[in-house]
Amino acid sequence: MAGAPPPVDPEDPLAPARGQSLDGLLGLLERLDGVEEAAVVRSALAAGVPRERVLDELQREIERRLARVDDRGAYPR
């Protein structure tokens, strides 16, 4: 089906970060104990840092945190 998101692999520890919008990623970062980091991201955007660069860095940070959480076996919802 065109436009449908790909199925989520339940074995993929990074699945919650894949395909998220900027707001979705910021919310996920906050749930992963990244409230201060999310504020920094918002400040960077307000200061004119290119959105693509911010998204790349944000995605990497969330992936690092999800990998760490997965190692401990608990994902915050």
N, C-alpha and C positions, 0 to 999 in steps of 0.2 A: 504494500500500500504506500503510495507516494506521500511524503511528509510525515509519516509515522516514525517515532523514535525507534532506534534499534532495541532489541530486547536486552534487558539488564542481566548480566551474568552474575548469579548469586555468589560465585566464587571470587569475583573481582572486588578486592578491598577498596578500590578507588572509584567504584561505580557511583557513589553519591555525588562525586565532583564532576562527572562527565556530562556534558551537554547543559550545564547550568548557565543561567543568565548572570550578569554582574551582581544583581541584587540577590539572586539565589546563592551565589558563591560567597558573598559577604555574610549572609545569614548563616551559612554552613560554617564559615570561619569563626563566627561568634559562638556557635554551639560547640566548637572544638577548642574552647578557651582562648579565642583570639579576638576578644573585644577591642583591645588596644590596637592590635594589628589592623583590624577592620577600620578603625578610626584613622590610622595612618594612610590606608588605601584611599579613603574618602578625601583626605587632605591632599594627597598626591593628585587625584583627579581634579580637585578644585584649583590646584596650583598649575594645572595645564599639562601634567605628564600625559603623554599619549595613551588613550584608552587601551590600545592593543598591548602596549608594554605592561600596563597595570594588570590587565587580564592574564597575561603570561605569568607574571610574578605571583599573582593571587592563586592561579591554578596550581603552580608548583608548591606553594606554601601549604595549600589544602591537601595536596597529594602527600606531602611529607607527613602532615599531621594524621591523615587517615591511615597511612602505612604504620605509623607509631601506635595508633589506637588499635588497629587490627592485630598488631603484635601482642597487645595486652588483652585482646578479645572482647573489647567493649566499645561500641559506637554510640555516642550520645545522640539522642533523638530530640 
